[in-house]
Amino acid sequence: MLKQFRKMLFDMKYLTINTMKWKKLFVLSYVFLLISNHCFSQNVVISEYYNSDNATNEWIELLVINDNSDLRNYTIRDNNATHNNWDNTPPNVPITFNNISLWNNLRAGTIIIIWLRSNSPLTYDTMKNDGYIETQAQLSSQFTYSGSSFDIAGSGEIIQIRTPNKTHIHALAHRSTPGIDFTDSIPSLNKLNHSSSSATGKATYVSPGSNISDYLDYGSGIFSGNTLTNVDSDTTRGLPNSTNISNANRNYWRNLRQPPYTGLTLNTPVDSFAYNKVHLSWTTSGWTDPNPSDLTVGFLILRNTSNSFTDPSDSLVYTIGATLGSATVVSNINSSTTLAYTDNFTFTCGTTYYYKIYAFRFSADNNNISNAARGRAYNETGTNVQSIIKNSPIAQTIIPN
């Protein structure tokens, strides 16, 4: 559709457009199509890669941007130190994601670490329920990659990810002056080059990485330089990138990882006649879970005797009965389609009880990493607060006989 629209604009140069109104309309329509095409195709970016004098220690870090992303049959390829030759000649072939379930239905905010060579002491993690995958390119069960083309060079490198039909998705590079393959063979969007060499033991990464535009250089026109990237020995494999802006990348990762409900509403609780249970129900809006069957999205229910709630902390999974601030954890519901719960509880007469619910995505981190951008991620907005009170019984008047 985009190519057809470009051709239409080209053909129209032979026509006379008599008013500025129509000229603006066509320009705005073209810009809209460019932005739409960009937004719908951008589902993963290269966040960081590491250069070592030993290829078994080199790795690439990917960040999934869109929920329910499919990377099956995507490829990752690299260039040489002068940015003028892609390593595509067999046996040095790109890394291809196999057509397996691991690479389908990936959640937004998922971090993927790919080691470029076999590293026997490493324990790989392919349980994606926590939003973290760590694997190795030469595992034939996960990738098609029989060569050894990936050997990150210190003076220059390009790492590029493409769709199955070889459409450019994103590229991260380093070289003092970017070469022709970076400037010409990659489209002008969705690429970054750090203008320096990278010594062994250093990583090239996006920085500050405070939003998707920092990764894509979308519209800023500074795809090469040191504004949006950095090269440093302070590597952060599987964690937010180091930055001179406080927690900028960590906050962006956290935002990606939480379920993006814009409306989460707790309905009026319904109590039982005996006040030994309360029926809770809630509604969601602003976002629909695209893959509820993976049980990745759910809800945390809190109860308190005061209208005061402390937001849950990312990375933590709260057990039932635990306290969060002054509130008690009533339930963790691991299902985005379960929108009701019955709290079996003996209420005290004359006491008002308050309820609040938070949505979350992901399980606890499978590697027990304690970081706000790993493991469970909460939408801190939460629902409105609803209350219920068990009134004291009316005193009965005693009438003497």
N, C-alpha and C positions, 0 to 999 in steps of 0.2 A: 504494500500500500504506500509506503514511504517513497519507494522508487517511482511509482506511478505519479505521485504528487509532484516529485521533483521534475519529472518529464513534463507534466502539465505546466509547471511554472516556466520551464525552458521554452516550451512551445508558445507560451503567452507573451514572450518578449517581442513577438512579431505582431501582437495585437496592441491596439491603443486603449489604454485605460484612462478614461477622461476625468475621473475624480479621485482625490486623495482618499476618500472613504473606502473605495474598492481596493486601492493599493494597500491600505492598512489592514483591511480584512484578509487579504491573501497572505501578507507577511505574518500576521498573528496566527492564522491557520497553520502556516508552515512551522512556526515556532512550536505551536501546540503539538503537532505531530512529532517533532523531534523530541520534545520532552516526554510525550507519551511512550514513544519507542524506547527511550532511555529507561524510564521508570519500570516498564514491564519486563525488561530484559535483565536488569541488574539484580541478581539473586545471590552473588558471592563475590568477595574481593580478596585480594592477597594483602594480608596485614603486616607480615614480617617474614624475612628469611635470614638464615644464618650462614656465615662463611667460615670455613675451618680449613686447616692444612690437611685434615683427614676427612675424606668425603663421607665416612660413616658417621660423622658428627654433624653433618649438615641437614637442615630441615627447612620446611616451608610451613607457614601458618596461614590458614584461610579463615575467613569470618563469613558465616551465612547471614544474608541481609533480610531475605523474604521468608515468611513462614511457608512451610510445606514445599520447600525447594527440592528440585530433582537434579542431581548432578550425574546421573547415569550417562556414561559415554562422553562426558566432558573430558577435555584433555588439558594438560599443563605442559608447556614446553619452555626451553630456555635458549638464550642466544650466547654468542661468544663475547669475549672481553672488549671487542671494539664495536659491538652492536651492528655487525654487518653480515651475520650468518646464523640462521636458525639451525639447531641440531636436529634435523629431520631425517638424515640419511641412515638407513638400517645398518647395523643393529641399534644405533642411537636414535630411538624413537620417543615421541612424547609419552608422558604418563597418562594412561587412559583409565578413567573410573569404570569398573566393571558394571554390567547390568544386573545389580543385586539390590536387595531391599535396604542394605546399609546406607546406600547413597540416595535413596528416595525418601520423601516425606520428612526432610530435614527441617528442624525448627529454626526460626529466626534467632540469632544470637549464638548458634552452635559454633564452637571453635573446633577446627580440624588441624591437627599437626601431622604432617607427612615427612617421615625421615627418608632421605634419599638413598640410603644404602642399608643393608642388613646390619643390625646392631643387636647382637645376641643377648646382652645383659638387659635390654629394655623389655619391659612388660607392656604389651600393647593393650589399648582400651577401645573396644568397639561396641560398648554399651551406650547408645546415644540418648538414653532416657534422661541423662543429666546435662545434655547439651555440650558434651565434650567427647571428641574422638581423637585417639592418638594411634597412628599406624605407620606402615612402612611401604614405600613404593614397590619393592620387589616381592611383596606378598601376592602371589598369582591369584589367590582367592578373592582379592579386592581390586587389584589393578592389572592392566596389561602393560608390561614394561620389562623388556628383556635386556635392554642395553644399559649403558652407564654414561649417558650423555650429560646428565646433571652433575656438574662439578663447578660450583660457584667460584668465579674468578674475582680476585681482589680489585683489579683495575676497572672492571666493568661487568655488568650482568643485566639481563632482562628475564623476568619470570612472567609468563603470560598464561592466562586461563581462557579457554574457548569452549563454545558449545559443540555438540556433535557435528554440526554442519560447518564448523570452523569460524563461527562468528566470534569476534573479539568481545570478551566480557570485562577483563581488567588486567592491568600489567603494573608491576612494581620493578623499578630498575635502579641502578647506580652507575654513574660514569661522570667524570669531570665535564665532558662535553658529550651529550647523547649522540649516538651514531645514527646512520640512515634508517636502520630497521626500527628504531624507536620513533624517530621523527616522521617517517614516511609510510612504513608498512603497517603501523598501528594507527587506527583512527584517532582523531584529535581529542576524543573524550575518553574518560575512564583509564587514565594512565598517569603515573608519577615517576619521576627520575630524581634521585638525589645526586647533586652535582659534586661528587667527590669519589675517590676510591674507597675501598673497604678492606682493611687489613684482616688477616686471619684472626678469628676470635671475636669478630664484630658482626652485629646484625644490622640490616637495613630495614627500616620500619616506617609506617605512617605516623606522623606526629604533627599537631596535637591529636588528630583523630577524634575531634569532638562531635562530628556528625558525618553523614554519608558524603557530603560535599568535600570534606577533607580527603576522603579516599579517592574521589573521582575527579577532583579538580574541575567540577562542573561549572563552567562559565567564568572561572577566575583567570584562566589564561596563564597560569604559572605552573604548568605541568612539569617543568624542570627547574630545579633550584633547591633551596634549603628551607622553604617556608612550610611545606606540608610533609616533609620527610626528615629522617635523621639516620645517621650511621654511628653506632656506639657499641662499646663492649658491655653495656648494661642491658643484656638480653632478657627478654621476658617471655620465654616459650610458654604458650598456653595461658598467659595472663595479659591484662591490658598493657599496651605499650607505654614505655616511659615517655614523659612529656614535661615541658617546662610550664605547662598550665595545669594547675592542681586538679588531678583526677579527671581530666577531660576525656580521655579514652575510656577509662573505667566507667564513667557515667554514661557514655554512649553505649557501651556493651550492656550495661545494666538495663538501659532503656529498651534495647533490642530484645533482651531476653524475657522481659515481663509480658504477660498477655495484655494487649493494648485495648482493653475495654475502656470506652469513654463514659459508659453509664453502667453502673452496678447498683441496683436498687433493692433494698431489703423491705419486704412488705410488712404490714402490721402483723405481729405474732398472734397466734391463736392458742389460748391456753385450754387445758382440760378442766373439767368441772372440779376435779379434786386438787388442781394446782400441783400435780406431780409430773407434768410434762408440758412442753410448749412446742407448737408446730411453727417452724420457720420456713419461709419461701422467699425467693429473690428472682429478679429478672436481670438480664444482661442486654447491653446494646453497644453499638459502635464498632463491634467486631464479632465475627462468627468463627469459631474454631474450625479450621479446614480439615482436621483429621482427629476427631474426638476418640477414635478407637485406640489410639496409642496411649491414652490415659496420662498424658503429659500435663494437661491443664486441669486445675482444680481450685478448691476454695478452703480457706481457713476461717473457722467460726470462733468468735470470742464472746465471752460473757463477763459482765462486770457489775458491781453494785454501785458504781458511780459512772457518770457520763464522761469518762476519761479513758482514752485508748492510746497505747503506744504502738506505732507502726511496726510491723515485723521487719526483721533485718534479712536482707538477701544473703543467701548461702546457708541459712539455718532452717532446719525442719523442726517444728515444735511438736512435742508429743502431747497426746490428750491428757489433760489434767495439769499440764505445766502452766506456769504463770508467764505472762508477757506484760510487763509493767504491773499494774494492779489487776489486770484481767486474767481470766482463766481460759485456757484453750479447750473448747468444747469438741471440735472435730477437725480432721483433715480429710477432705473429700477429694479423691483422685479421679475426678470425672467432670468434664465441662458440661455434660448434659444433665447432671444431677443438680436440680435447682430447688431442692427441698430437703429439710432435715428435722427430725423430732428430737428435742433435747429432753431426755428423761432426767428430771432433777426435782428434788423436794424443796420447794420455795418456802421462804420464811415469811410469815404474816407481816404486813406493813412495810416490807422492803421492796424497793423498785430495782428491777434487774434490766440491764441494758445489753443489747447485742450489736455486734458489728462484724462484717464479713470482708475478707480480702481475697482477691484472685491471685493465683500463682501459676508458674510454669516450671517444669523440670523437677526431678527428684534431688535428693542430696547428692553431692559430688561423689562419684564412685571411687575417687582417689583420695578422699578426705582432705581436699585442698580447702583451706579457709581463706576465701577471698570473695568480696561482694560481687564479682563478675563471674563466679563459678557456682555450680549447683543451683539450688532453688532460687527463683527470682519472683518477687512480689510486686504487684501493682499497688503502690502505696496509697492510691486514692481511696480505696475501700468503698464500702457502701455508706449510706446514711445510717444513723443510729436509731434503733427502735427499742422501746421499753415495755415492760409488763410489771404489774404489781399485784401481789396477793393481799387483798384487803383483810384486815382483822375482822373476825366475826362480830356481828352486831350483838351487843350484850342483851340478853333476854330479861325482861322484867318479871320478877318473881311475885306472884300474887298469892298472899296467904289464904288458906281455906277459911 
